[in-house]
Amino acid sequence: MGPKDLEQVLSPLKKYDNPNLLVGLKISDDAAVYRLTPELAIVQTVDFFPPVVDDPYFYGAIAAANSMSDVYAMGGDVTMGINIVAFPDNLPHAILSRILQGGADKMAEVGAVIAGGHTVIDKEPKYGICVTGTIHPDQIFTKGGAVAGDILYLTKPLGTGVITTAHKRDVVQPDDLRTAIQSMTSLNRAASLILRQFGVIQIHACTDITGFGVLGHSSEMADHSQGVDLLIESGLLPLLPGARAYAQAGCLPGGAGRNRDFLQDEAKPRVRFLRQIDADLEDLLFDPETSGGLFFAIAADKAAELEGAFADTSQPLWRVGQVQAGTGMVLIN
């Protein structure tokens, strides 16, 4: 479901509150957080989607990494998951076994475990995980809180949507697909652990880049923060190999159009281009990502230290913009 549709669905709902629900529907974020004790909270999220690649094992692993990412974006640790499965009754059971194995193996990378699940019969396969983790109630990364002067960073390149669409159309180069799969199956845990070294005092806002694209999720950060705009330098954004070529060839997923319509709605525009950029690059900014990287704002005086921490552990990191005083817009230069 696109962001505009989701907004329309959620806006009329009556919202119930609980003093221990630290993050919930009141202000949407990557995951829900519920306090159990003064020093312990659970963080929970769910995600599932149809296959983005043909290989069942990698599909399961990608879905798991994508589901787990929300917990890492909040600064939590993954502990367990419950499978969510829709599967046709005319496909071999061995395919579903490989999907589930891919998900279980990815969870096991961090010592987490699949504890059960639920299946239904459907015409199209769908798979994901309801992920549960733990977090300290005082150390939650949220989308809101970016401050003028902060520096913006991204930890994975963009373009998974156009590459997987090219794959569906049988026009993708094998090396490009392999690189995209490697990116989508890479967990955000290592990056999250580095951010936790700086804590919520220095990491003012954090999210992960998934279905709403880099502009959609940065728009949420700008909107949830107070009195700021996010200035993104389009030329600094990292891109997966082949991404621009596939965008030029028109391999754009349907979600890209929905993201663009929502973010550039004339009644309430959320993004503004400060200059004209190449059409293919502009399309990639709206591209719905699968299992994308962390996108975060950090105090400027900690930027050099942060970059050193990522370099010391050989974790990818790109500086992509900055935060400035404003009215909740995303500006693209």
HELIX and SHEET records of a PDB file:
HELIX    1   1 PRO A    3  LEU A   10  1                                   8    
HELIX    2   2 PRO A   56  MET A   74  1                                  19    
HELIX    3   3 HIS A   93  ALA A  108  1                                  16    
HELIX    4   4 THR A  160  LYS A  168  1                                   9    
HELIX    5   5 PRO A  174  THR A  185  1                                  12    
HELIX    6   6 ARG A  189  GLN A  202  1                                  14    
HELIX    7   7 GLY A  213  HIS A  224  1                                  12    
HELIX    8   8 SER A  234  LEU A  236  5                                   3    
HELIX    9   9 ALA A  243  GLN A  248  1                                   6    
HELIX   10  10 GLY A  254  LEU A  263  1                                  10    
HELIX   11  11 ALA A  279  LEU A  285  1                                   7    
HELIX   12  12 ALA A  300  LYS A  302  5                                   3    
HELIX   13  13 ALA A  303  ASP A  312  1                                  10    
SHEET    1   A 6 LEU A  21  VAL A  23  0                                        
SHEET    2   A 6 ALA A  32  THR A  37 -1                                        
SHEET    3   A 6 LEU A  40  PHE A  49 -1                                        
SHEET    4   A 6 LYS A 126  ILE A 135 -1                                        
SHEET    5   A 6 ASP A  77  PHE A  87 -1                                        
SHEET    6   A 6 VAL A 113  ILE A 121  1                                        
SHEET    1   B 7 ILE A 203  ASP A 208  0                                        
SHEET    2   B 7 LEU A 294  ILE A 298 -1                                        
SHEET    3   B 7 ILE A 151  LEU A 154 -1                                        
SHEET    4   B 7 TRP A 318  ALA A 325 -1                                        
SHEET    5   B 7 VAL A 228  ILE A 232 -1                                        
SHEET    6   B 7 VAL A 330  ILE A 332  1                                        
SHEET    7   B 7 VAL A 271  PHE A 273  1                                        
END                                                                             
